[in-house]
Amino acid sequence: MSPRGRGWPPAPEPLPAAVVDNHTHFPVGADEDPGVREGTEPLTVAEHIERAAAVGVDRMVQVGCDLDTLEGSVTLAETHPQVVAALGIHPNEAPLHAGIREVAPDGLDPAVAPRHETSLDDAVARVAELARHERVRAIGETGLDFFRGGERAREVQRAAFRDHIALAKELGLPLQIHDREAHEAVVEVLLADGAPERTVFHCFSGDAGLARTCAEHGWYVSVAGPVTFKANDTLRTAVREVPPELLLVETDAPYLTPAPHRGQPNGPYVMPLTVRRLAEETGIELADLCRRLTATSEAVYGTW
């Protein structure tokens, strides 16, 4: 057996009904998964899809969130009928396109790449161009990340967030939000600018108060693997505040692998572990929850 932190997790028990992974990052434009650990054999997209289907995860939303993955995400959605795309410029990407190279509060230097020579306006314009494709079903991930952004970066993030909000409303598409240690600021921008009709808090990390705010405004809450982490009682309490019709589920693969496989690479096929934990926390029978999650996914992204 592979040691913890290496190797793909074993396939979990299949779900009793199909569900949709509404936020994942398949490898695009590279031969290997970005989150695969050393010594782990990478999987192709076709292998990911096959593994997922075998456990009841029959469709996915592929997220391209930088210039290097936008077009490839559309191509992937064209190639695989199980997949649709969401496109945006990640909030940690936006300052780099604006020429901001400050060391972030987490102490890490920014990872500058050739794509960052493109201006932020041009990067968002490329999102707008590709987002008109019929296989693109959402704008994002966009939002605010105050864990990674200093003061100058935060101002650029806010401006880019507003541009994405406007684009989502212009195109009539849902908005997927990245919110890391910026809950109040994200809500402030959404209320000031007017949130799109379908707004999703991807990988929800807020408390019960934020969950109640989402419920009040009809914003969707998408829950990922951290809900299974032992120390995450705050998130589990928040989940119990979410109306079932506003609940979504995701992997954010290849990251945030649910317990007991935390530290190993993640894929859509591992999502049943998160779904089962959601059933426990909400008190909804598992098969019924699967059907509700699928219905909500289609209400947000349409059918495919």
C-alpha positions in Angstrom: 0.0 0.0 0.0 1.2 3.5 -0.9 2.4 5.6 2.1 0.2 8.5 3.1 0.8 11.4 0.7 1.6 9.1 -2.2 -0.5 7.3 -4.7 -4.1 7.7 -5.8 -6.7 6.9 -3.1 -8.7 3.7 -3.6 -12.1 4.1 -5.2 -14.8 4.7 -2.6 -18.1 2.8 -2.5 -20.3 4.0 -5.4 -23.1 6.4 -4.7 -26.7 5.2 -5.1 -27.4 8.0 -7.7 -25.4 10.2 -9.9 -23.9 13.6 -8.8 -22.0 16.4 -10.5 -18.6 17.7 -9.5 -19.2 21.4 -10.1 -15.5 22.5 -9.7 -12.5 20.5 -10.7 -9.1 21.2 -12.4 -8.2 18.5 -15.0 -4.7 18.6 -16.4 -4.8 21.0 -19.4 -1.8 21.7 -21.7 0.5 19.4 -19.7 1.2 15.7 -19.6 0.7 15.4 -15.8 -1.7 16.5 -13.2 -0.4 19.6 -11.4 -1.3 18.1 -8.0 0.2 14.6 -8.5 2.8 13.7 -5.9 6.2 12.5 -6.8 6.2 8.8 -7.6 2.5 8.8 -8.5 1.5 7.8 -12.0 -0.6 10.6 -13.6 -4.0 9.9 -15.0 -5.4 11.1 -18.3 -8.7 13.0 -18.4 -10.3 9.9 -19.9 -9.1 7.8 -17.0 -10.4 10.4 -14.5 -13.8 10.4 -16.2 -13.9 6.6 -16.3 -13.0 6.3 -12.6 -15.6 8.9 -11.7 -18.4 7.3 -13.6 -17.7 4.0 -11.9 -18.6 5.5 -8.5 -21.5 7.7 -9.6 -19.8 11.1 -10.5 -21.1 11.3 -14.0 -20.4 15.0 -15.0 -17.9 17.7 -14.1 -17.3 21.4 -14.5 -13.7 22.0 -15.6 -12.3 25.3 -14.3 -9.7 27.2 -16.3 -8.5 30.0 -14.2 -5.4 31.4 -15.9 -4.4 32.3 -19.5 -2.6 29.0 -19.9 -5.7 26.8 -19.2 -8.5 28.8 -20.7 -8.5 27.5 -24.3 -7.5 24.0 -23.2 -10.5 23.9 -20.9 -12.9 24.7 -23.7 -11.2 22.1 -25.9 -11.5 19.5 -23.2 -15.2 20.3 -22.8 -15.7 20.0 -26.6 -13.9 16.6 -26.5 -15.6 15.0 -23.5 -19.4 15.2 -23.3 -19.3 14.7 -19.5 -17.5 18.0 -19.1 -18.4 21.7 -19.4 -16.1 24.6 -18.6 -15.9 27.6 -16.3 -13.4 30.3 -17.2 -11.9 33.2 -15.3 -8.7 34.9 -14.1 -8.0 33.6 -10.6 -7.7 36.4 -8.0 -4.1 35.4 -7.3 -3.4 35.8 -11.0 -4.9 39.2 -11.4 -2.1 41.2 -9.6 0.6 39.5 -11.6 -1.1 40.6 -14.8 -1.1 44.1 -13.3 2.7 44.0 -12.7 2.4 43.6 -8.9 5.2 41.4 -7.6 5.0 41.9 -3.9 5.6 39.1 -1.4 2.3 38.0 -0.1 1.3 37.7 3.6 1.9 33.9 3.4 5.6 34.8 2.8 5.8 33.2 -0.7 7.2 35.0 -3.7 4.7 35.3 -6.5 5.1 32.6 -9.2 5.6 34.8 -12.3 5.1 33.2 -15.7 5.3 34.4 -19.3 1.5 34.7 -19.4 1.7 37.5 -16.9 3.2 39.8 -19.6 -0.4 40.1 -20.9 -2.2 43.0 -19.3 -5.1 42.3 -16.9 -7.5 44.0 -19.2 -6.4 41.7 -22.1 -6.5 38.6 -19.9 -10.1 39.3 -18.9 -11.0 40.1 -22.5 -9.7 36.7 -23.5 -12.1 35.2 -20.9 -14.9 37.2 -22.4 -14.1 36.0 -25.9 -13.9 32.3 -25.0 -16.9 32.4 -22.6 -19.3 32.8 -25.5 -18.7 29.2 -26.4 -21.7 26.9 -25.8 -19.6 24.5 -23.7 -18.7 27.3 -21.2 -21.3 27.4 -18.5 -19.8 29.7 -15.8 -17.5 32.6 -15.2 -14.8 32.0 -12.6 -13.2 31.2 -10.4 -12.9 34.9 -9.5 -13.1 36.7 -6.2 -10.8 37.7 -3.4 -7.9 36.0 -1.7 -6.6 38.0 1.2 -4.3 35.1 2.3 -2.2 35.5 -0.7 -2.7 39.2 -1.5 -1.1 42.3 0.1 -2.8 45.7 0.0 -1.8 46.6 -3.6 -2.8 43.2 -4.8 -6.2 43.4 -3.0 -7.2 46.5 -4.9 -6.4 44.8 -8.2 -8.3 41.7 -7.1 -11.4 43.8 -6.3 -11.3 45.4 -9.8 -10.9 42.1 -11.5 -13.7 40.6 -9.4 -16.0 43.4 -10.5 -15.1 42.9 -14.1 -16.0 39.2 -13.8 -19.3 40.0 -12.1 -20.2 42.3 -15.0 -19.2 39.7 -17.5 -21.3 37.0 -15.9 -24.3 39.3 -15.9 -23.7 40.3 -19.5 -23.5 36.7 -20.7 -26.2 35.4 -18.3 -23.8 32.9 -16.8 -23.3 31.7 -13.2 -20.4 33.1 -11.3 -18.0 30.9 -9.3 -16.3 32.7 -6.4 -13.0 32.1 -4.8 -13.2 33.5 -1.3 -10.2 32.9 1.0 -10.0 34.9 4.2 -12.0 37.7 2.5 -15.7 36.8 3.4 -16.8 40.3 4.4 -15.1 42.0 1.4 -16.6 39.4 -1.1 -20.1 40.0 0.2 -19.5 43.8 0.2 -18.6 43.7 -3.5 -21.5 41.4 -4.4 -24.0 43.6 -2.7 -22.5 46.8 -4.1 -22.3 45.6 -7.7 -25.3 43.3 -7.7 -24.6 39.6 -7.8 -25.4 37.5 -10.9 -28.6 35.6 -10.6 -26.7 32.3 -10.1 -23.7 32.9 -7.7 -21.7 30.1 -6.3 -19.3 30.2 -3.4 -16.8 27.6 -4.6 -15.1 25.5 -1.9 -17.1 27.3 0.8 -14.9 28.1 3.8 -17.1 30.5 5.8 -18.9 30.1 9.1 -22.6 29.8 9.9 -23.0 33.6 9.5 -21.8 33.6 5.9 -24.0 30.5 5.2 -27.0 32.4 6.5 -26.0 35.4 4.3 -25.8 33.1 1.3 -29.2 31.7 2.1 -30.7 35.1 2.5 -29.5 36.2 -1.0 -30.0 32.9 -2.8 -26.3 32.3 -3.3 -25.2 28.7 -3.8 -22.7 27.0 -1.4 -20.4 24.5 -2.9 -18.7 22.2 -0.4 -15.4 20.3 -1.0 -13.2 17.8 0.9 -12.4 20.1 3.9 -15.9 19.3 5.3 -14.5 15.8 6.1 -11.4 17.2 8.0 -11.4 16.4 11.7 -10.8 20.0 12.9 -13.4 21.6 10.6 -16.4 21.8 12.9 -17.0 25.4 11.9 -17.6 24.4 8.3 -19.8 21.5 9.3 -21.9 23.8 11.4 -22.2 26.2 8.4 -23.3 23.4 6.1 -26.3 22.7 8.4 -27.4 26.3 7.8 -27.6 25.9 4.0 -31.0 25.2 2.5 -30.8 22.0 0.5 -31.7 23.7 -2.7 -28.6 25.9 -2.5 -26.1 23.1 -1.8 -23.6 21.9 -4.3 -20.6 19.6 -4.1 -17.1 19.7 -5.6 -13.6 18.3 -5.4 -11.4 21.3 -6.4 -9.2 18.4 -7.6 -6.3 17.7 -7.7 -6.3 19.5 -4.3 -8.3 19.2 -1.0 -8.6 15.4 -1.0 -11.2 14.3 1.6 -10.3 12.3 4.7 -9.0 9.7 5.2 -6.9 10.4 2.2 -5.8 14.0 2.9 -2.3 14.5 1.4 -2.9 12.3 -1.5 -3.9 13.5 -5.0 -7.5 14.1 -5.6 -9.9 13.4 -8.5 -13.6 13.5 -9.2 -13.9 9.8 -8.4 -13.0 10.5 -4.7 -16.0 12.9 -4.3 -18.4 10.2 -2.9 -16.6 10.6 0.5 -17.6 14.3 0.6 -21.2 13.5 -0.5 -21.6 10.9 2.3 -20.3 13.4 4.9 -22.8 16.0 3.6 -25.6 13.4 4.0 -24.6 12.9 7.6 -24.4 16.6 8.4 -27.7 17.5 6.6 -29.7 14.5 7.7 -30.8 13.9 4.2 -30.9 10.3 3.0 -28.0 9.6 0.7 -29.9 8.8 -2.5 -32.2 11.7 -2.0 -29.2 14.0 -1.4 -27.6 12.8 -4.7 -30.7 13.6 -6.6 -31.0 17.0 -5.0 -27.4 17.8 -5.7 -27.8 16.9 -9.4 -31.0 18.9 -9.7 -29.3 22.0 -8.2 -26.2 21.5 -10.5 -28.5 21.5 -13.5 -30.4 24.6 -12.2 -27.1 26.4 -12.0 -25.2 25.2 -15.1 -27.9 23.7 -17.3 -27.9 20.2 -18.7 -25.2 18.4 -20.6 
